[in-house]
Amino acid sequence: MASKTASRALRSSAKQLAQPAARQRRSFVSAVSSASRVRSAVESRAAFLPLQQWRGMKTVDFAGHKETVYERDDWPREKLLDYFKNDTLALIGYGSQGHGQGLNLRDNGLNVIIGVRKNGKSWQEAQQDGWIPGTNLFDADEAISRGTVIMNLLSDAAQSETWPAIKPQLTKGKTLYFSHGFSPVFKSQTGVDVPSDIDVILVAPKGSGRTVRTLFREGRGINSSIAVYQDVTGKAQEKAIALGVAIGSGYLYETTFQKEVFSDLYGERGCLMGGIHGMFLAQYEVLREKGHSPSEAFNETVEEATQSLYPLIGANGMDYMYAACSTTARRGAIDWSKRFKETLKPVFQDLYNSVETGEETQKSLEFNSRKDYREAFEKEMKEIRDLEIWRAGKAVRGLRPENV
Ligand SMILES: NC(=O)c1ccc[n+]([C@@H]2O[C@H](COP(=O)([O-])OP(=O)(O)OC[C@H]3O[C@@H](n4cnc5c(N)ncnc54)[C@H](OP(=O)(O)O)[C@@H]3O)[C@@H](O)[C@H]2O)c1
């Protein structure tokens, strides 16, 4: 779509944006040793933020709405070590989040232990990551009994399934931590009714556990939401902020358990994954029906989007992306965006409603509690992998300069 000059500009911007990824290979040690360089980069970035206050809790003006944001700089490692000096962080579950959060906590020097079912997939993976059975790797019950902060990072379906066994072990003085509001918010469906005499907090990284780990290793930090469900000690919020930093967050945004789970379920079904996949498929299919080749249909639907245009939106916003493309492309895109918005808004309203009523929760619990959920999921992934669009995509990716 873009003119040659614009394409060149887009390519060079995309190249610049790709550079931080190359730095992902740095070790944790080199990331830490370059902390001061990172800090000064963060500080110079901060000059562009509408901050009222730099250090400490700050109020940031988000498009006219003032919100409180907490940052990692307020919790240097020494302060974290002191704050949690009497705690054992028992991280239950070692999937995507367990892996990322657990390794970051360990690298931060905190007393963290892992609790998973013995001889499951996670048990093996934890050992591969250097967790030692009997030292800092236990079965879930043993880890919970040793822990003061119980970080429930089982899959949401497993949180519901194991709750009858976990609840009696959550005695007064412990803290219960989640990375999703799912279990307590939908307690009538999940059965997760938290004991009334413990703090219950949330740190929800806005990204996969792999990203939590990668950004930490780069000396950066993921954005996370924090919330308090129950504050018995008067320290629940402070604990959530400290844990948010300890697991590798850069900035922490306040929310409630309910708002976190509603927005998260909605977003992942919409623009983050479900909606965007649906748009890709619809656009690709029409191009193919009109006689375009698979490579042309893929390039015009996915490759240009993910490799060139979306990174520009991420870096500088929609107006910047529009400004960087040809006048022809821009005119049509601005006009058609209105039609897409009008057409899709009712779909998004249905989706939000389905989240709010618990329909999405029910479906998720039913599917993910099936004994054969891994096999059923793999079957669906194979169906997606085998779609022509994604087979064409594999061939297109193979021709990228870095893959040839
Ligand atoms: N993944 C993300 O991108 C993401 C992002 C933000 C927040 N979260 C939230 O973080 C939490 C953890 O999510 P996740 O994606 O890391 O989970 P996950 O990858 O699905 O991890 C599953 C863990 O649960 C264990 N498990 C599954 N079924 C079990 C059962 N019946 N009994 C005991 N253990 C069982 C697995 O152990 P085995 O290996 O033994 O099966 C594994 O350790 C969830 O609340 C999720 O909503 C996730």
The ligand as an SDF file (V2000), in Angstrom:
LIG
                    3D

 48 52  0  0  0  0  0  0  0  0999 V2000
    0.0300  -16.7930   30.6320 N   0  0  0  0  0  0  0  0  0  0  0  0
   -0.1400  -15.4910   30.6290 C   0  0  0  0  0  0  0  0  0  0  0  0
    0.1960  -14.8200   29.6520 O   0  0  0  0  0  0  0  0  0  0  0  0
   -0.7220  -14.7560   31.8270 C   0  0  0  0  0  0  0  0  0  0  0  0
   -0.6180  -13.3700   31.8850 C   0  0  0  0  0  0  0  0  0  0  0  0
   -1.0610  -12.7060   33.0110 C   0  0  0  0  0  0  0  0  0  0  0  0
   -1.6530  -13.4350   34.0350 C   0  0  0  0  0  0  0  0  0  0  0  0
   -1.8020  -14.7950   33.9370 N   0  0  0  0  0  0  0  0  0  0  0  0
   -2.4100  -15.5250   35.0570 C   0  0  0  0  0  0  0  0  0  0  0  0
   -1.3740  -16.2080   35.7710 O   0  0  0  0  0  0  0  0  0  0  0  0
   -1.8890  -17.4310   36.3250 C   0  0  0  0  0  0  0  0  0  0  0  0
   -1.0530  -18.5750   35.8150 C   0  0  0  0  0  0  0  0  0  0  0  0
   -1.2260  -18.6640   34.4160 O   0  0  0  0  0  0  0  0  0  0  0  0
   -0.2200  -19.4430   33.4590 P   0  0  0  0  0  0  0  0  0  0  0  0
   -0.5930  -19.0680   32.0690 O   0  0  0  0  0  0  0  0  0  0  0  0
    1.1740  -19.2320   33.9490 O   0  0  0  0  0  0  0  0  0  0  0  0
   -0.6730  -20.9330   33.7370 O   0  0  0  0  0  0  0  0  0  0  0  0
   -0.2290  -22.2040   32.9320 P   0  0  0  0  0  0  0  0  0  0  0  0
    0.9440  -21.9240   32.0630 O   0  0  0  0  0  0  0  0  0  0  0  0
   -1.4460  -22.7620   32.3300 O   0  0  0  0  0  0  0  0  0  0  0  0
    0.3090  -23.0510   34.1710 O   0  0  0  0  0  0  0  0  0  0  0  0
   -0.3080  -24.1060   34.5590 C   0  0  0  0  0  0  0  0  0  0  0  0
    0.3050  -24.5970   35.9000 C   0  0  0  0  0  0  0  0  0  0  0  0
   -0.7890  -25.1520   36.5750 O   0  0  0  0  0  0  0  0  0  0  0  0
   -0.4710  -26.5230   36.8730 C   0  0  0  0  0  0  0  0  0  0  0  0
   -1.7000  -27.3150   36.8070 N   0  0  0  0  0  0  0  0  0  0  0  0
   -2.5750  -27.4040   35.7860 C   0  0  0  0  0  0  0  0  0  0  0  0
   -3.5870  -28.2230   36.1310 N   0  0  0  0  0  0  0  0  0  0  0  0
   -3.3160  -28.6500   37.3940 C   0  0  0  0  0  0  0  0  0  0  0  0
   -3.9970  -29.4800   38.3170 C   0  0  0  0  0  0  0  0  0  0  0  0
   -5.1600  -30.0400   38.0080 N   0  0  0  0  0  0  0  0  0  0  0  0
   -3.4350  -29.6910   39.5150 N   0  0  0  0  0  0  0  0  0  0  0  0
   -2.2680  -29.1030   39.8580 C   0  0  0  0  0  0  0  0  0  0  0  0
   -1.5810  -28.2870   39.0220 N   0  0  0  0  0  0  0  0  0  0  0  0
   -2.1070  -28.0690   37.8210 C   0  0  0  0  0  0  0  0  0  0  0  0
    0.5310  -26.9550   35.8120 C   0  0  0  0  0  0  0  0  0  0  0  0
    1.2700  -28.0380   36.3110 O   0  0  0  0  0  0  0  0  0  0  0  0
    1.6090  -29.3350   35.4260 P   0  0  0  0  0  0  0  0  0  0  0  0
    2.7250  -28.9550   34.5140 O   0  0  0  0  0  0  0  0  0  0  0  0
    1.9740  -30.3310   36.4440 O   0  0  0  0  0  0  0  0  0  0  0  0
    0.3550  -29.6570   34.6510 O   0  0  0  0  0  0  0  0  0  0  0  0
    1.3470  -25.6660   35.6620 C   0  0  0  0  0  0  0  0  0  0  0  0
    2.3470  -25.6040   36.6480 O   0  0  0  0  0  0  0  0  0  0  0  0
   -3.3530  -17.4970   35.8950 C   0  0  0  0  0  0  0  0  0  0  0  0
   -4.1420  -16.9440   36.8930 O   0  0  0  0  0  0  0  0  0  0  0  0
   -3.3870  -16.6170   34.6430 C   0  0  0  0  0  0  0  0  0  0  0  0
   -4.6610  -16.1070   34.3610 O   0  0  0  0  0  0  0  0  0  0  0  0
   -1.3210  -15.4700   32.8620 C   0  0  0  0  0  0  0  0  0  0  0  0
  1  2  1  0
  2  3  2  0
  2  4  1  0
  4  5  1  0
  4 48  2  0
  5  6  2  0
  6  7  1  0
  7  8  2  0
  8  9  1  0
  8 48  1  0
  9 10  1  0
  9 46  1  0
 10 11  1  0
 11 12  1  0
 11 44  1  0
 12 13  1  0
 13 14  1  0
 14 15  2  0
 14 16  1  0
 14 17  1  0
 17 18  1  0
 18 19  2  0
 18 20  1  0
 18 21  1  0
 21 22  1  0
 22 23  1  0
 23 24  1  0
 23 42  1  0
 24 25  1  0
 25 26  1  0
 25 36  1  0
 26 27  1  0
 26 35  1  0
 27 28  2  0
 28 29  1  0
 29 30  1  0
 29 35  2  0
 30 31  1  0
 30 32  2  0
 32 33  1  0
 33 34  2  0
 34 35  1  0
 36 37  1  0
 36 42  1  0
 37 38  1  0
 38 39  2  0
 38 40  1  0
 38 41  1  0
 42 43  1  0
 44 45  1  0
 44 46  1  0
 46 47  1  0
M  CHG  2   8   1  16  -1
M  END
$$$$
